[in-house]
Amino acid sequence: MDINKLKATANSMVEKGKGILAADESTPTCSKRFESIGVESTGPNRNAYRDLLFSTPGMEEFISGVILFDETIRQCSLNEGSPFAEYLNSKGVIAGIKVDKGAKNFALHSGEKVTEGLDELRKRLSQYYELGARFAKWRAVITIGDGIPTDACIHVNAHALARYSALCQETGLVPIVEPEVLMDGEHNIDTCHDVSKRTFKYVFEELDKHAVFLEGIVLKPNMIVSGLHCPHQASVEEVAQRTVECLKETVPDKVPGCAFLSGGQSNINATAHLNAMNARYGSELSWNLTFSYGRALQETSLQTWSGKPENVISAQNAFYQRAKFNSMATTGSYSEDLEMIEV
């Protein structure tokens, strides 16, 4: 394990002014997205869409890394002909890979999930390193509901995140540690805060037990928000305040940065929340706050493209604008007034 390389890669991933594009949707998830725009989800169509994003002129100004799916890391740039990891590297963008096998039902715990994929992970990580990946991602899912999450659910997911992280670092990959407390539900922001605090605390306890090098990870946390069906939706300022408060209570100073997931937030809310955190608290924090968004970066671009070659440039412009706005949010310089500007 070369800790200097891990540290350098992690710092590059959360560099101020840049964030991570999550383009690691599984084939079933990508198929649902394509279905919404009337496009058949074939390998060539998925290749064309990912190529649209990655070949956007200037995207590297705002994107530090891209999380790929297993299929995607084996596909190629349509214009250059080179594998996507190689192509991204040529633009100064770090290639990463989703390595978990998805959240499955947690035995004897109704309504709760545990993420699987540890079997033969060491072997798979080595293969991905050879294919050009320099970081990986593993997502744990924590659901809020009647009597849940249980300590057992939080512990088993935290343990898996730690085992995955240790294996990544052994292989030379920076682990993105993603403990996601879902927005689904009627819970208020206080409940989200309490559950997130418990979850993040357990995660870092497990990382410590497994001797994970904290300077060589990136945390991908949820923001502290009201449940999607909560009658009272917290304001942008309250979300910023409660999220930073929770992170201060749980995240060690050694961690180089937090790259938030959007978790079902709208494009604008995801950007506004990140902006408020950095505008108000950025100068006092030991770690950078940035983004690792999927839909919140891609949705407008996907709808604009709609599978038509003649829409590629307009779709790229939409992606570029969304990436730029989130880049501005990492420095607290974004304003919702910018949303009125046509692409």
C-alpha beads as a LAMMPS data file, in Angstrom:
LAMMPS data file: protein, C-alpha beads

343 atoms
342 bonds

1 atom types
1 bond types

-500.0 500.0 xlo xhi
-500.0 500.0 ylo yhi
-500.0 500.0 zlo zhi

Masses

1 110.0

Atoms # bond

1 1 1 0.000 0.000 0.000
2 1 1 1.501 3.300 -1.133
3 1 1 -0.096 5.785 1.260
4 1 1 1.350 8.770 -0.577
5 1 1 -0.340 7.768 -3.835
6 1 1 -3.615 7.079 -2.035
7 1 1 -3.473 10.456 -0.337
8 1 1 -2.637 12.276 -3.569
9 1 1 -5.490 10.585 -5.441
10 1 1 -8.013 11.275 -2.665
11 1 1 -6.998 14.934 -2.526
12 1 1 -7.351 15.236 -6.301
13 1 1 -10.830 13.709 -6.148
14 1 1 -12.066 16.376 -3.718
15 1 1 -10.086 19.301 -5.113
16 1 1 -11.834 22.614 -4.523
17 1 1 -13.879 23.591 -7.553
18 1 1 -14.313 20.026 -8.761
19 1 1 -16.531 17.048 -8.003
20 1 1 -17.243 13.476 -9.034
21 1 1 -19.671 12.314 -11.706
22 1 1 -21.492 9.146 -10.651
23 1 1 -22.060 7.350 -13.959
24 1 1 -22.179 3.902 -12.380
25 1 1 -25.858 3.117 -12.800
26 1 1 -26.418 -0.630 -13.060
27 1 1 -27.932 -1.944 -16.286
28 1 1 -31.438 -2.253 -14.728
29 1 1 -31.251 1.304 -13.362
30 1 1 -29.945 2.664 -16.655
31 1 1 -32.744 0.823 -18.436
32 1 1 -35.328 2.661 -16.308
33 1 1 -33.710 5.999 -17.142
34 1 1 -33.690 5.153 -20.848
35 1 1 -37.292 3.992 -20.694
36 1 1 -38.270 7.466 -19.450
37 1 1 -36.945 8.980 -22.678
38 1 1 -38.110 6.219 -25.003
39 1 1 -34.666 4.795 -25.753
40 1 1 -33.917 1.072 -25.861
41 1 1 -31.331 0.108 -23.255
42 1 1 -28.748 -1.711 -25.361
43 1 1 -25.002 -1.872 -24.824
44 1 1 -24.283 0.426 -27.788
45 1 1 -26.888 2.971 -26.613
46 1 1 -25.474 2.987 -23.079
47 1 1 -21.995 3.377 -24.576
48 1 1 -23.172 6.317 -26.687
49 1 1 -24.781 8.063 -23.719
50 1 1 -21.760 7.678 -21.442
51 1 1 -19.544 8.847 -24.317
52 1 1 -21.734 11.951 -24.653
53 1 1 -21.038 12.844 -21.018
54 1 1 -17.330 12.004 -20.954
55 1 1 -16.540 13.766 -24.234
56 1 1 -18.267 17.002 -23.224
57 1 1 -15.755 19.745 -24.068
58 1 1 -14.358 21.263 -20.887
59 1 1 -16.035 18.847 -18.455
60 1 1 -12.618 18.306 -16.865
61 1 1 -12.743 21.894 -15.588
62 1 1 -15.350 20.799 -13.048
63 1 1 -15.156 16.993 -12.853
64 1 1 -12.252 15.375 -10.994
65 1 1 -13.359 11.763 -11.332
66 1 1 -16.004 9.512 -12.848
67 1 1 -17.467 6.393 -11.227
68 1 1 -17.966 3.716 -13.869
69 1 1 -20.020 0.517 -13.966
70 1 1 -18.430 -2.838 -14.872
71 1 1 -19.825 -2.668 -18.405
72 1 1 -18.687 0.926 -18.892
73 1 1 -15.048 0.455 -17.856
74 1 1 -14.838 -2.158 -20.631
75 1 1 -16.325 0.159 -23.270
76 1 1 -14.530 2.744 -25.390
77 1 1 -14.679 6.363 -26.470
78 1 1 -16.509 6.499 -29.792
79 1 1 -14.215 9.137 -31.300
80 1 1 -10.867 8.152 -29.788
81 1 1 -11.390 4.392 -29.733
82 1 1 -9.580 4.128 -26.402
83 1 1 -11.068 2.492 -23.278
84 1 1 -13.032 4.967 -21.190
85 1 1 -10.589 4.830 -18.257
86 1 1 -7.719 5.678 -20.592
87 1 1 -9.748 8.367 -22.338
88 1 1 -10.745 10.028 -19.049
89 1 1 -7.144 9.906 -17.838
90 1 1 -6.049 11.720 -21.011
91 1 1 -8.377 14.560 -19.942
92 1 1 -6.966 14.645 -16.415
93 1 1 -10.037 12.906 -14.976
94 1 1 -9.614 9.952 -12.605
95 1 1 -11.533 6.770 -13.437
96 1 1 -13.282 4.883 -10.647
97 1 1 -15.453 1.790 -10.419
98 1 1 -18.551 0.652 -8.539
99 1 1 -17.689 -2.675 -6.911
100 1 1 -20.599 -3.591 -4.621
101 1 1 -23.227 -6.102 -5.760
102 1 1 -26.197 -4.109 -4.544
103 1 1 -28.320 -3.824 -1.413
104 1 1 -30.178 -7.049 -0.578
105 1 1 -32.775 -7.852 2.070
106 1 1 -31.144 -8.183 5.488
107 1 1 -32.091 -11.583 6.873
108 1 1 -34.514 -11.489 9.834
109 1 1 -34.699 -7.683 9.612
110 1 1 -37.821 -6.631 7.729
111 1 1 -37.463 -3.431 5.740
112 1 1 -33.666 -3.278 6.066
113 1 1 -30.887 -3.872 3.552
114 1 1 -27.310 -5.107 3.598
115 1 1 -24.911 -4.529 0.717
116 1 1 -23.256 -7.625 -0.734
117 1 1 -20.158 -8.103 -2.863
118 1 1 -17.242 -8.950 -0.572
119 1 1 -16.755 -12.437 -2.070
120 1 1 -13.714 -12.426 -4.385
121 1 1 -13.526 -8.642 -4.073
122 1 1 -9.725 -8.658 -3.815
123 1 1 -9.519 -10.374 -7.210
124 1 1 -12.019 -8.008 -8.819
125 1 1 -10.227 -4.929 -7.435
126 1 1 -6.940 -6.080 -8.961
127 1 1 -8.640 -6.529 -12.327
128 1 1 -10.186 -3.063 -12.150
129 1 1 -6.817 -1.541 -11.256
130 1 1 -5.367 -3.152 -14.384
131 1 1 -8.258 -1.691 -16.396
132 1 1 -7.287 1.800 -15.220
133 1 1 -9.435 2.460 -12.149
134 1 1 -7.779 4.363 -9.317
135 1 1 -10.697 4.551 -6.913
136 1 1 -13.759 2.462 -6.102
137 1 1 -17.231 2.922 -4.640
138 1 1 -19.357 0.848 -2.262
139 1 1 -22.838 2.028 -1.248
140 1 1 -24.520 1.017 1.994
141 1 1 -28.242 1.739 2.409
142 1 1 -29.856 2.721 5.713
143 1 1 -33.655 3.004 5.796
144 1 1 -35.616 5.056 8.318
145 1 1 -38.960 3.598 9.339
146 1 1 -40.973 2.112 12.186
147 1 1 -38.346 0.737 14.566
148 1 1 -35.558 0.935 12.004
149 1 1 -32.705 1.241 11.412
150 1 1 -31.563 -1.324 13.961
151 1 1 -28.068 -1.319 15.383
152 1 1 -27.553 -4.674 13.660
153 1 1 -28.241 -3.168 10.236
154 1 1 -25.965 -0.201 10.793
155 1 1 -23.191 -2.408 12.193
156 1 1 -23.241 -4.987 9.397
157 1 1 -23.123 -2.287 6.718
158 1 1 -20.381 -0.355 8.517
159 1 1 -18.353 -3.555 8.838
160 1 1 -18.724 -4.289 5.118
161 1 1 -17.668 -0.731 4.224
162 1 1 -14.547 -1.144 6.346
163 1 1 -13.610 -4.522 4.851
164 1 1 -14.116 -3.133 1.352
165 1 1 -12.033 -0.046 2.170
166 1 1 -9.125 -2.088 3.475
167 1 1 -9.137 -4.281 0.390
168 1 1 -9.220 -1.208 -1.870
169 1 1 -6.238 0.413 -0.199
170 1 1 -4.299 -2.858 -0.265
171 1 1 -4.827 -2.875 -4.046
172 1 1 -3.912 0.802 -4.510
173 1 1 -7.453 2.115 -4.951
174 1 1 -8.981 4.984 -2.978
175 1 1 -12.275 3.804 -1.462
176 1 1 -15.314 6.026 -1.657
177 1 1 -17.141 5.210 1.568
178 1 1 -20.871 5.714 0.990
179 1 1 -23.214 5.198 3.943
180 1 1 -26.519 6.509 2.579
181 1 1 -29.379 7.266 4.951
182 1 1 -32.293 7.289 2.529
183 1 1 -34.637 10.262 2.109
184 1 1 -37.634 7.954 1.689
185 1 1 -40.211 8.371 4.436
186 1 1 -42.150 10.867 6.511
187 1 1 -39.405 11.497 9.075
188 1 1 -38.297 15.027 9.961
189 1 1 -34.819 16.482 9.767
190 1 1 -34.141 15.701 13.441
191 1 1 -34.609 11.993 12.806
192 1 1 -32.371 12.152 9.736
193 1 1 -29.714 13.858 11.848
194 1 1 -29.903 11.287 14.633
195 1 1 -29.780 8.273 12.310
196 1 1 -26.996 9.762 10.175
197 1 1 -24.937 10.551 13.264
198 1 1 -25.301 6.958 14.514
199 1 1 -24.422 5.593 11.093
200 1 1 -21.372 7.759 10.443
201 1 1 -20.103 7.067 13.976
202 1 1 -20.268 3.303 13.485
203 1 1 -18.636 3.570 10.055
204 1 1 -15.593 5.406 11.381
205 1 1 -15.301 3.035 14.327
206 1 1 -15.135 0.121 11.888
207 1 1 -12.687 1.903 9.590
208 1 1 -10.440 2.428 12.601
209 1 1 -10.664 -1.241 13.625
210 1 1 -9.648 -2.275 10.115
211 1 1 -6.647 0.119 10.075
212 1 1 -7.980 2.013 7.059
213 1 1 -5.806 5.003 6.124
214 1 1 -8.240 7.906 6.516
215 1 1 -6.155 10.349 4.491
216 1 1 -6.702 7.985 1.562
217 1 1 -10.503 7.746 1.514
218 1 1 -13.358 9.941 0.316
219 1 1 -16.582 9.985 2.326
220 1 1 -19.793 10.070 0.282
221 1 1 -22.481 10.943 2.827
222 1 1 -26.114 11.921 2.551
223 1 1 -27.105 15.450 3.488
224 1 1 -29.255 15.973 6.564
225 1 1 -32.672 16.602 5.039
226 1 1 -36.358 16.080 5.763
227 1 1 -37.912 12.845 4.528
228 1 1 -39.457 13.110 1.078
229 1 1 -42.973 12.847 2.496
230 1 1 -42.433 14.933 5.624
231 1 1 -45.062 17.718 5.828
232 1 1 -42.381 20.222 6.851
233 1 1 -39.449 20.466 4.477
234 1 1 -36.355 22.036 6.018
235 1 1 -34.994 25.194 4.400
236 1 1 -31.738 25.344 2.468
237 1 1 -30.042 27.084 5.395
238 1 1 -31.280 24.510 7.908
239 1 1 -30.085 21.623 5.738
240 1 1 -26.660 23.267 5.468
241 1 1 -26.450 23.893 9.200
242 1 1 -27.588 20.431 10.276
243 1 1 -25.395 18.640 7.729
244 1 1 -22.231 20.464 8.767
245 1 1 -23.120 19.935 12.419
246 1 1 -23.500 16.181 11.874
247 1 1 -20.219 15.924 9.977
248 1 1 -18.361 17.852 12.673
249 1 1 -19.678 15.389 15.244
250 1 1 -18.560 12.290 13.352
251 1 1 -15.929 12.835 10.630
252 1 1 -12.241 12.894 11.664
253 1 1 -10.093 15.783 10.471
254 1 1 -7.813 13.378 8.586
255 1 1 -10.467 12.702 5.936
256 1 1 -9.606 14.891 2.906
257 1 1 -13.149 15.515 1.773
258 1 1 -16.835 14.706 1.688
259 1 1 -18.400 14.262 -1.754
260 1 1 -22.133 14.339 -1.126
261 1 1 -24.645 12.112 -2.859
262 1 1 -27.771 13.841 -4.119
263 1 1 -30.052 11.054 -2.905
264 1 1 -33.156 11.978 -4.866
265 1 1 -32.937 15.740 -4.379
266 1 1 -33.816 17.952 -7.329
267 1 1 -30.957 19.333 -9.415
268 1 1 -31.390 22.795 -7.937
269 1 1 -31.752 21.685 -4.320
270 1 1 -28.647 19.508 -4.485
271 1 1 -26.643 22.467 -5.780
272 1 1 -28.193 25.027 -3.425
273 1 1 -27.585 22.893 -0.323
274 1 1 -23.931 22.330 -1.210
275 1 1 -23.496 26.017 -1.957
276 1 1 -24.999 27.083 1.373
277 1 1 -22.634 24.792 3.277
278 1 1 -19.553 26.151 1.569
279 1 1 -20.675 29.792 1.635
280 1 1 -21.371 29.736 5.357
281 1 1 -19.012 27.142 6.799
282 1 1 -16.408 26.248 4.157
283 1 1 -13.573 28.328 5.572
284 1 1 -13.819 26.728 9.019
285 1 1 -13.821 23.062 7.972
286 1 1 -10.814 20.745 7.827
287 1 1 -12.181 18.784 4.857
288 1 1 -13.465 19.947 1.488
289 1 1 -17.175 19.646 0.750
290 1 1 -17.951 18.693 -2.829
291 1 1 -20.338 16.562 -4.877
292 1 1 -20.604 13.047 -6.247
293 1 1 -23.905 13.315 -8.092
294 1 1 -25.606 11.031 -10.584
295 1 1 -29.090 12.178 -11.552
296 1 1 -28.487 15.703 -10.217
297 1 1 -25.764 16.085 -12.860
298 1 1 -27.255 13.984 -15.639
299 1 1 -31.036 14.386 -15.652
300 1 1 -31.295 17.515 -17.822
301 1 1 -28.692 16.175 -20.214
302 1 1 -30.463 12.814 -20.496
303 1 1 -33.817 14.421 -21.247
304 1 1 -32.229 16.774 -23.780
305 1 1 -30.449 13.926 -25.582
306 1 1 -33.445 11.548 -25.821
307 1 1 -31.330 9.159 -27.847
308 1 1 -31.052 11.458 -30.882
309 1 1 -27.611 12.144 -32.395
310 1 1 -28.674 15.656 -33.405
311 1 1 -29.230 16.489 -29.710
312 1 1 -25.747 15.507 -28.512
313 1 1 -24.292 19.024 -28.462
314 1 1 -27.311 20.474 -26.633
315 1 1 -27.169 17.608 -24.125
316 1 1 -23.465 18.227 -23.566
317 1 1 -24.148 21.914 -23.000
318 1 1 -26.744 20.988 -20.372
319 1 1 -24.289 18.662 -18.617
320 1 1 -21.530 21.284 -18.751
321 1 1 -23.807 23.901 -17.187
322 1 1 -24.917 21.559 -14.372
323 1 1 -21.290 20.617 -13.648
324 1 1 -20.282 24.289 -13.647
325 1 1 -23.042 25.251 -11.209
326 1 1 -21.996 22.492 -8.812
327 1 1 -18.377 23.540 -9.161
328 1 1 -19.427 27.029 -8.105
329 1 1 -21.278 25.511 -5.149
330 1 1 -18.012 24.031 -3.868
331 1 1 -16.764 27.599 -3.372
332 1 1 -20.067 29.091 -2.222
333 1 1 -20.371 31.261 -5.346
334 1 1 -23.498 29.727 -6.902
335 1 1 -26.811 31.602 -7.078
336 1 1 -30.208 30.215 -8.066
337 1 1 -30.564 33.251 -10.348
338 1 1 -28.132 31.450 -12.669
339 1 1 -30.768 28.785 -13.329
340 1 1 -32.645 31.315 -15.461
341 1 1 -29.816 31.410 -17.988
342 1 1 -30.567 29.342 -21.084
343 1 1 -28.062 26.682 -22.053

Bonds

1 1 1 2
2 1 2 3
3 1 3 4
4 1 4 5
5 1 5 6
6 1 6 7
7 1 7 8
8 1 8 9
9 1 9 10
10 1 10 11
11 1 11 12
12 1 12 13
13 1 13 14
14 1 14 15
15 1 15 16
16 1 16 17
17 1 17 18
18 1 18 19
19 1 19 20
20 1 20 21
21 1 21 22
22 1 22 23
23 1 23 24
24 1 24 25
25 1 25 26
26 1 26 27
27 1 27 28
28 1 28 29
29 1 29 30
30 1 30 31
31 1 31 32
32 1 32 33
33 1 33 34
34 1 34 35
35 1 35 36
36 1 36 37
37 1 37 38
38 1 38 39
39 1 39 40
40 1 40 41
41 1 41 42
42 1 42 43
43 1 43 44
44 1 44 45
45 1 45 46
46 1 46 47
47 1 47 48
48 1 48 49
49 1 49 50
50 1 50 51
51 1 51 52
52 1 52 53
53 1 53 54
54 1 54 55
55 1 55 56
56 1 56 57
57 1 57 58
58 1 58 59
59 1 59 60
60 1 60 61
61 1 61 62
62 1 62 63
63 1 63 64
64 1 64 65
65 1 65 66
66 1 66 67
67 1 67 68
68 1 68 69
69 1 69 70
70 1 70 71
71 1 71 72
72 1 72 73
73 1 73 74
74 1 74 75
75 1 75 76
76 1 76 77
77 1 77 78
78 1 78 79
79 1 79 80
80 1 80 81
81 1 81 82
82 1 82 83
83 1 83 84
84 1 84 85
85 1 85 86
86 1 86 87
87 1 87 88
88 1 88 89
89 1 89 90
90 1 90 91
91 1 91 92
92 1 92 93
93 1 93 94
94 1 94 95
95 1 95 96
96 1 96 97
97 1 97 98
98 1 98 99
99 1 99 100
100 1 100 101
101 1 101 102
102 1 102 103
103 1 103 104
104 1 104 105
105 1 105 106
106 1 106 107
107 1 107 108
108 1 108 109
109 1 109 110
110 1 110 111
111 1 111 112
112 1 112 113
113 1 113 114
114 1 114 115
115 1 115 116
116 1 116 117
117 1 117 118
118 1 118 119
119 1 119 120
120 1 120 121
121 1 121 122
122 1 122 123
123 1 123 124
124 1 124 125
125 1 125 126
126 1 126 127
127 1 127 128
128 1 128 129
129 1 129 130
130 1 130 131
131 1 131 132
132 1 132 133
133 1 133 134
134 1 134 135
135 1 135 136
136 1 136 137
137 1 137 138
138 1 138 139
139 1 139 140
140 1 140 141
141 1 141 142
142 1 142 143
143 1 143 144
144 1 144 145
145 1 145 146
146 1 146 147
147 1 147 148
148 1 148 149
149 1 149 150
150 1 150 151
151 1 151 152
152 1 152 153
153 1 153 154
154 1 154 155
155 1 155 156
156 1 156 157
157 1 157 158
158 1 158 159
159 1 159 160
160 1 160 161
161 1 161 162
162 1 162 163
163 1 163 164
164 1 164 165
165 1 165 166
166 1 166 167
167 1 167 168
168 1 168 169
169 1 169 170
170 1 170 171
171 1 171 172
172 1 172 173
173 1 173 174
174 1 174 175
175 1 175 176
176 1 176 177
177 1 177 178
178 1 178 179
179 1 179 180
180 1 180 181
181 1 181 182
182 1 182 183
183 1 183 184
184 1 184 185
185 1 185 186
186 1 186 187
187 1 187 188
188 1 188 189
189 1 189 190
190 1 190 191
191 1 191 192
192 1 192 193
193 1 193 194
194 1 194 195
195 1 195 196
196 1 196 197
197 1 197 198
198 1 198 199
199 1 199 200
200 1 200 201
201 1 201 202
202 1 202 203
203 1 203 204
204 1 204 205
205 1 205 206
206 1 206 207
207 1 207 208
208 1 208 209
209 1 209 210
210 1 210 211
211 1 211 212
212 1 212 213
213 1 213 214
214 1 214 215
215 1 215 216
216 1 216 217
217 1 217 218
218 1 218 219
219 1 219 220
220 1 220 221
221 1 221 222
222 1 222 223
223 1 223 224
224 1 224 225
225 1 225 226
226 1 226 227
227 1 227 228
228 1 228 229
229 1 229 230
230 1 230 231
231 1 231 232
232 1 232 233
233 1 233 234
234 1 234 235
235 1 235 236
236 1 236 237
237 1 237 238
238 1 238 239
239 1 239 240
240 1 240 241
241 1 241 242
242 1 242 243
243 1 243 244
244 1 244 245
245 1 245 246
246 1 246 247
247 1 247 248
248 1 248 249
249 1 249 250
250 1 250 251
251 1 251 252
252 1 252 253
253 1 253 254
254 1 254 255
255 1 255 256
256 1 256 257
257 1 257 258
258 1 258 259
259 1 259 260
260 1 260 261
261 1 261 262
262 1 262 263
263 1 263 264
264 1 264 265
265 1 265 266
266 1 266 267
267 1 267 268
268 1 268 269
269 1 269 270
270 1 270 271
271 1 271 272
272 1 272 273
273 1 273 274
274 1 274 275
275 1 275 276
276 1 276 277
277 1 277 278
278 1 278 279
279 1 279 280
280 1 280 281
281 1 281 282
282 1 282 283
283 1 283 284
284 1 284 285
285 1 285 286
286 1 286 287
287 1 287 288
288 1 288 289
289 1 289 290
290 1 290 291
291 1 291 292
292 1 292 293
293 1 293 294
294 1 294 295
295 1 295 296
296 1 296 297
297 1 297 298
298 1 298 299
299 1 299 300
300 1 300 301
301 1 301 302
302 1 302 303
303 1 303 304
304 1 304 305
305 1 305 306
306 1 306 307
307 1 307 308
308 1 308 309
309 1 309 310
310 1 310 311
311 1 311 312
312 1 312 313
313 1 313 314
314 1 314 315
315 1 315 316
316 1 316 317
317 1 317 318
318 1 318 319
319 1 319 320
320 1 320 321
321 1 321 322
322 1 322 323
323 1 323 324
324 1 324 325
325 1 325 326
326 1 326 327
327 1 327 328
328 1 328 329
329 1 329 330
330 1 330 331
331 1 331 332
332 1 332 333
333 1 333 334
334 1 334 335
335 1 335 336
336 1 336 337
337 1 337 338
338 1 338 339
339 1 339 340
340 1 340 341
341 1 341 342
342 1 342 343
